[in-house]
Amino acid sequence: MITHRSTPGEQPADGGIFPATGTYTEVHTPKVLAFTWTWETGHPMAGVETNIRIELSAQGKDTFELMTHFGLPSARRCWRARRN
């Protein structure tokens, strides 16, 4: 397993960052990359693990990217977490 740590662009009000961690679950170069995604302390969804799968395919001279983000909490839960 490969572990990654990201610092996404979304920022808290104090100008800091919301770090996230995860583990690569599927690596099939150059077509598929999948990993878990968990926001760390400070983010409204801290501790909630989700999964992201990125698939790449040739489309003529271009590359088509399909990103699927699954295991997300309900919209209602996200709204409540943002308000707290």
C-alpha positions as CSV (number, residue, x, y, z in Angstrom):
1,M,0.0,0.0,0.0
2,I,1.1,3.5,-0.8
3,T,0.0,6.3,1.6
4,H,-0.6,9.9,0.5
5,R,-1.2,13.2,2.3
6,S,-2.8,16.1,0.5
7,T,-3.5,19.7,1.3
8,P,-6.6,20.6,-0.8
9,G,-7.4,24.2,-1.8
10,E,-10.4,24.6,0.4
11,Q,-9.3,26.8,3.3
12,P,-10.8,27.5,6.8
13,A,-11.7,31.0,7.8
14,D,-8.4,31.5,9.6
15,G,-6.5,31.1,6.2
16,G,-5.0,27.7,7.2
17,I,-5.5,24.4,5.3
18,F,-7.7,21.3,5.8
19,P,-5.3,18.4,5.4
20,A,-6.5,15.1,4.2
21,T,-4.9,11.6,4.2
22,G,-5.6,8.4,2.4
23,T,-4.2,5.2,1.0
24,Y,-3.9,4.2,-2.6
25,T,-6.1,1.2,-3.2
26,E,-5.6,0.7,-6.9
27,V,-2.8,1.7,-9.2
28,H,-2.9,0.6,-12.8
29,T,-0.6,2.8,-14.7
30,P,-1.5,4.7,-16.9
31,K,-5.3,4.1,-16.7
32,V,-6.6,3.9,-13.1
33,L,-5.8,5.4,-9.8
34,A,-8.0,4.9,-6.8
35,F,-7.5,6.0,-3.2
36,T,-9.3,6.6,0.1
37,W,-9.8,10.2,1.2
38,T,-10.2,11.3,4.9
39,W,-10.3,14.9,6.0
40,E,-8.3,15.5,9.2
41,T,-9.2,17.5,12.3
42,G,-10.7,20.9,11.7
43,H,-12.8,20.0,8.6
44,P,-16.5,19.6,9.1
45,M,-16.2,16.1,7.7
46,A,-13.1,15.1,9.7
47,G,-12.8,11.4,10.1
48,V,-15.2,10.4,7.3
49,E,-13.5,8.1,4.9
50,T,-14.6,8.3,1.3
51,N,-13.2,6.8,-1.9
52,I,-12.0,8.4,-5.2
53,R,-11.4,6.5,-8.4
54,I,-9.8,8.2,-11.4
55,E,-9.9,6.5,-14.8
56,L,-8.1,7.9,-17.9
57,S,-8.7,6.9,-21.5
58,A,-7.5,8.2,-24.9
59,Q,-10.0,10.3,-26.9
60,G,-8.2,11.0,-30.1
61,K,-5.4,13.4,-29.3
62,D,-7.0,14.2,-25.9
63,T,-7.3,12.3,-22.6
64,F,-10.7,11.8,-21.0
65,E,-10.8,11.7,-17.2
66,L,-13.6,10.1,-15.2
67,M,-13.4,10.8,-11.5
68,T,-15.9,9.1,-9.2
69,H,-16.1,10.1,-5.6
70,F,-18.2,7.7,-3.6
71,G,-18.9,6.8,0.0
72,L,-19.9,10.4,0.7
73,P,-22.2,11.2,3.6
74,S,-25.7,12.4,2.8
75,A,-26.3,16.1,1.9
76,R,-28.2,16.5,5.1
77,R,-25.3,15.3,7.2
78,C,-22.9,17.6,5.4
79,W,-25.2,20.6,5.9
80,R,-25.5,19.8,9.6
81,A,-21.7,19.5,10.0
82,R,-21.1,22.8,8.2
83,R,-23.5,24.6,10.6
84,N,-21.8,23.2,13.7
